[in-house]
Amino acid sequence: MPLALSRLFSRTFPFLRWFPLRKDTVRTDAIAGLTVALILIPQSMAYAQLAGLPAQYGLYAAFLPVMIGALWGSSGQLSTGPTALSSLLAASALASMAVAGSESYVAYAIVLAMLVGLVRLTLGVFKLGVVVNFLSHPVVVGFTNAAAIIIALSQINKLFGVSLGRSDHFFQDIWEVAQQLGDTHLPTLLMAVLAFAIILGLKKFRAKAPNVLIAVVLTTTLSWAIGYQTYGAGKIDQIEDSDVNRLVGLYSAGQNQLSYVNQKSAEISAELRRLDRMGAAGSRLAASLNYQNDLLALERKSIEDDLRTRERAVRKLVFERVPGANNAPGTLYIQGQAPPGAQNDGHRWRIKNVSDNELVLVGGGDIVGAIPPGLPEFEVPQFGWETLTALLPSALIITLVGFMEAISIANAMAAKTRARINPNQELIGQGLANIVGSISHTFPVSGSFTRSAINLNAGALTGFSSVFSGLLVLITLLVFTPLLYHLPHATLAVIIVVAVAGLIDFRAMRHAWHAHRHDGIASAVTFLATLSFAPGIDLGILVGAGLSIILYLFRTMKPRVALLGRHPDGTLRDAKEHNLATSEFIIAMRFDGSLYFANVPYFEDAILEAVASHPKARFVLVVGEGINEIDASGEEVIRHLVLRLQETDITLVFSGIKRQVMRVMEDTKLFALIGAQHFFRTETQALDAIYQWINDKSFEAKYCPLNQKQLPRSELPMLDREPVID
């Protein structure tokens, strides 16, 4: 097989490198896959909750994406699937588009996964993994710390059994939760404390035990045994308070109106597809239908905005029900407003769902409830231009953040296994995982640090361990979903909080500050911006990325320019820094930076300022070892500078120019303008030539401060470390 074809085949099917699989490899990977699956199953449901989706979508995301990411990735230990950051970013992107958990919200989440997959796949195929470098490490650190805090705070209501409204101001929602802490549902809080105790206790005293799975099993069993949650039914007209009655009625009417608009939009879209197949996409009828669809989209947006506002209010309502006499329907009172002496049924009721006049009530703690058994439907999501433009910016951010998360984990694993990671192949694997995941009804997925570390520590040798994990999730979907019915939401919240606690690392932000003040500023601004913009956290990382680029440009606008003198150790060093003498006939300067449009004025000003302060100077030597690149602006400024200095009988000389810079000078004829005789490999060669060129009778080379003294070795100063360039 030709080498090029072999490389293409191995890139198309990278999992073939696993074969032939030995028995001991299969056994080791199967054990690792089982270990990861014990964490993956409950964690995936928790992350679905974080993303604002029903629990089953977490299981869907833990099935095929896990296997596809391993099959087409380059890391044998990276565990793909739902992650805290990807889930939070998805929730942030979708919060303004639909009501969390609604059909339209789920549809948007599936489309978002498809877009993330397409962007990652495109970047991988065209080998553009370097784009992730636009997110600097300090920015990611600041974002991750803020996101972890937001994630943890978003679970407080589930730990205390109170409601959390969704608005455009996250911390206002958290403040409203804090105001409800007096209404804490004690069984929910105790269930959360128990889950915390199990997970953290086993982590400390039995580190190898599957602490998350044990917490899920024990709290689910306890929930079933004590009747942790009770379901009830009622009608809107049983609500005593007239204002509340009207609010719930409007909420129900809004849901019905939204269903009608969605149905009409689906019918029009089907008719448009039929016209397109007939070749009548440009007909007057098609134009009319497109106009109607646009109107319906505007109406849908208005209805969804109203529903979000009303849902926040409805979710906060807590009722007590007083049974009617002689089996008559009971009356629902706002908690604390029942008539004196009236005996309630002992439950605190909340509205879980409203359908026409019917209420689905829940009393007690909140549980996962029924999870549809079996596999999800497989279909390619359909979306229009409006949805694409609304979700694409978020898809790009999730792509960058998720891939940086995944590749960082993969590199950490590779450092321990001494394996080779191909970032572009990893992009392809992550892209295909999201595309296939979207077809199987999942939200965006990425690489998980926690599960990858567990996979490595369990001895995983190849990606077959992730394939085995996916197969165990498949078995769970087919057989074990009824066992998850009584799983408390408080337990899932604890799983999320414990998982993200490890993401909070303020020492990394402090380290960035010590490394460079600008990095520390970028990290801190990203942290504060992400918190401030919550729930729209994607804006926070955009602010941080933009600021880091601006600060980088600011740094490179004024790179270090040193006027050089001869140091006692024989090298040319910064004259000002080391208090060295300089020559009045020769100006030697070093420029530590690439010459590009933003800093060439600074370069020009520095040379002209040096010339003005050395009126007898007839030669300017630019030591160019630090110039790595030059653009058109840099070339143009040097050209003008050469001509300007020539008018005053001053010659510009270069030493140590790198090949890539010299190539630009040659291509633009700048090399010819300056003259080949004015380019030297080293500053010593350049100075020796300049000494010969100076015809001023008052100049003697042997007395020039720049002349290298031929001192005996015994007279050279002793250095306790290697000399540095400064």
VORO-329940 format. One record per residue (C-alpha): x, y, z. Coordinates in steps of 0.25 Angstrom, whole numbers, plus 5000, padded with zeros to 4 digits. Layout:
! VORO-329940
XYZ
...
This chain:
! VORO-329940
500050005000
500650144996
501050225008
500150335005
498950245004
499350175017
499450305025
498050345019
497450205024
498050215038
497550355039
496150315034
496050195044
497050225055
496450115064
497150015055
498450035063
497849965075
497849835067
498149725069
497549725083
498249635093
497449565104
498149635115
497849775108
496349745106
496249695121
496949825126
496149915117
494849845121
495149865136
495550015133
494250035125
493349975136
494050065146
493750185138
492350145135
492050135150
492350285150
491850325136
490450275138
490050365150
490950475146
490350485132
488950505138
489450605147
490050685135
488750675127
488050745139
489150845139
488850875124
487450885127
487050755121
486250635126
487250525132
487050425120
487850525111
489050505120
488950355117
488850375102
490150465103
490850355111
490550255100
490950275086
491850405088
492750325098
493050215088
493150305075
494150405082
494950285086
494950215072
495350335065
496150415075
497650395077
497650375092
497450235098
497050295112
496250415108
494750395113
493850475104
492450505109
491650615117
492450705125
492150815135
492650935126
492050885113
490750865120
490751005127
491151065113
489950995106
489051045117
489551185116
489351185101
487951125101
487451205113
486951325105
486351235094
485351145101
484851095114
485750995120
485350855119
484250885108
484250825094
484750945087
485950955098
486250805095
486250825080
487150945081
488150865090
488150755079
488450855068
489550925077
490250785078
490150775063
490750915061
491850885071
492150755064
492250815050
493150925055
494150835062
494150735050
494450845040
495550895049
496150755050
496050725035
496750855031
497750835042
497350965049
497550925063
498451045066
497151135067
497051085081
498251165084
497451295084
496951255098
498151275106
498351185119
498151305129
496751335122
496351195123
496751185137
495951305141
494751255133
494851115139
494851175153
493651265151
492851155143
493151055155
492551155165
491351185156
491151035154
491151005169
490251125173
489251075162
489050945170
488751015184
487251015181
487250855179
488150845192
487050915200
485850875193
485451015189
485151075175
486151145166
485551245156
486351265142
486551415138
487551495131
488251525145
488851395151
489151455165
487851525166
487251375165
488251325175
487851445185
486351395183
486851255186
487551305199
486251375203
485451245202
486451175211
485451185223
484551095215
485650985213
485050845211
485750775222
485650635216
486350685203
487450755211
487650625219
487750545206
488750645201
489650635214
489550485213
490050485199
491150575202
491550495214
491550365206
492350425194
493350505202
493550395213
493750285203
494750375195
495550395208
495450255214
495250165202
495850235191
495650115181
494150095184
493150155174
492650255183
491750325174
491050195170
490950155184
490350295188
489350275176
488950135180
488750175195
487950305193
487150245182
486750125191
486450215203
485650305194
484750185190
484650135204
484250265211
483350315200
484250435198
483350495187
481850485186
481050515173
479650585173
478650635164
477850765164
477150865155
477451015153
476051055159
476450985172
477451095175
476751185185
477651315182
477051385170
478351455166
479051315167
477951255160
478051355148
479551335147
479451185146
478351195136
479151295127
480351205128
479451085123
478951165112
480251215108
480751065107
479551035098
479851155090
481251115088
480850975084
479951025074
480951115068
481951005067
480950915060
480651025050
482151045048
482350895046
481250885036
481751005028
483250955028
482750825023
481950895011
483250975008
484050845007
483050784998
483050914989
484550904989
484550754984
483650804973
484550914969
483551024973
484451084984
484451214977
482951214975
481951324980
481351214990
482751184995
482951334998
481651345005
481951225014
483251275017
482651405022
481651335030
482751245036
483551375040
482351435047
482151305054
483551305059
483351445064
482151405071
482851285077
483951375082
482951465089
482151345095
483451275100
483851405107
482551415114
482551275118
483951285124
483451405133
482251325137
482951195139
483851265149
482651315157
481951175156
483151095161
483251185173
481851145178
481751055190
480351005193
479650935205
478350855201
477150845210
476350725207
474850755204
473750695212
473050565207
474150535197
473950665190
475150725183
476150795192
476550935192
477950985189
478451105198
479751175197
480551115209
480251195222
478951245216
477951135220
476751175229
477051165244
476751025249
476750965235
477450825234
478350805222
478850675216
480250685222
480950715209
481650835203
481150835188
481850895176
481350905162
482150815153
481350825141
480050895135
479250835124
477950915121
477250915134
477950795140
479150815150
480250715153
480650735167
481850685174
482050675189
483250645197
484650645190
484950645175
485350515168
485750485154
484450405151
484150325139
485250305129
484850255115
485450115114
486150075101
486950155091
486750295086
486150325072
487250345062
486950465053
487750575047
487250705054
486650805044
486850955046
486751085039
487651205036
487051275049
487451165058
488851155051
489151305054
488651295068
489451175072
490651185064
491451285073
491151195085
491551075077
492951135074
493151165088
492751025093
493650975082
494851055087
494651035102
494250885100
495450855091
496450925100
495850845112
495950715104
497350745098
497950785112
497450655118
497950575106
499350635108
499350615123
498950465120
500050455109
501150505118
500850395127
500750285117
501750345107
500750335096
500650435084
499450525083
499050585070
498150705073
497550705059
497150555060
496550585074
495750705068
495250605058
494850505069
494150605077
493450665065
492950525061
492550495075
491650625075
491050595061
490650455064
490250505078
489250605072
488650505063
488450415075
487850535083
488950585092
489450725096
490950765094
492050675099
493550685102
494650615109
494450595124
495650615133
495050535145
494650415137
495950415128
496750415141
495950295146
496150225133
497650245133
497750205148
496950075145
497950035135
497250065122
498250035110
497350075098
496050145095
495350005096
495150045110
494250155106
493550065096
493249965108
492750085116
491750125105
491249985104
490949985119
490150105117
489450035106
489049925115
488550025126
487650095115
487049965111
486949895125
487249985137
486550115135
485350075144
486250065156
486650215154
485250255156
485350295171
486750355169
486750495177
487050615169
487850655182
488750545180
489050585166
489350725171
490350675181
491050595169
491150725161
491650815173
492650705177
493150695162
493350845160
493950875174
495250815168
495150925156
495351035166
496851075167
497151215171
498651185172
498651175157
498151315156
499151365166
500251285158
499851355145
499951495152
501351455157
501751405143
501351545137
500451655141
499651655128
499351505130
498851525144
497951645139
497351555128
497051445137
496451535148
495651615137
495151485131
494751435145
493951555149
493351575135
492851425135
492251445148
491651575144
491051535131
490451405137
489651335132
490251385119
491651325123
492051315108
492151475108
493151455120
494151375112
494051465100
494351585109
495551505114
496051465101
495951605095
496651665106
497751565106
498051595091
497951745094
498951735105
499851645096
499851755085
500151855096
501351785101
501851765087
501651905083
502751945092
503751835092
505051855099
506051935091
507451935097
508652035094
509851945095
511151955102
512351855104
512251785117
513451735124
513151595121
513351625106
511851625102
511051745097
509951775108
508951875111
509852005114
508752065123
508551945131
509951915134
510452065134
511352035122
512052135113
511552155099
512252205086
512052345081
512352295067
511552165066
510152145071
509951995075
508551955078
507751825080
506251815077
505551695085
504351675076
503751645063
503551765054
502151785050
501051895048
500851915063
502251945068
503051995056
502752145060
503452105073
504552045066
504752165057
504652265069
505652185077
506652195066
506452345063
506552375078
507852305079
508352375066
507952515072
508752485085
509952445077
510252555068
511652495063
511052365060
511152325046
510752175047
509552105054
509751955056
508451885059
508751745065
507551665060
507651535067
506351565074
505551605061
504751475057
503851535047
503551665039
502351705032
502051805021
501951915030
503251885037
503951875023
503352005019
503852075032
505252025030
505252065016
504952205020
505852205031
507052165022
506752275012
506552375024
507852345030
508652345017
508252485015
508952515028
510152435024
509852325034
509852175030
508952065035
509651935038
509051795042
509651675049
508951545052
507751555043
506951425043
506751355030
505251385029
505451535032
506551535021
505651465011
504551575013
505651685011
506151614998
504751594992
504451744994
505851794989
506051855003
507351765004
507851834991
507551974996
508251955009
509451885002
509951745004
511251795010
510451855022
509951715026
510751625036
510651495043
511151545056
511251685063
512751665064
512851645049
511951775047
512851855057
514151815051
513651865037
513051995043
514452025049
515052015036
513952105030
514052225039
514952325034
514852425045
516352455050
515852465064
515352325064
516352205068
515752065068
516652025080
516052125089
514552105084
513752065096
513051955087
514351895084
514551755089
515651755099
516651635097
516751615112
517451485117
516551385123
517051405137
516551545136
515151515132
514151525143
513651405149
512151375147
511351285157
510351255146
510151255131
510151395126
508751445121
508451535110
507851665115
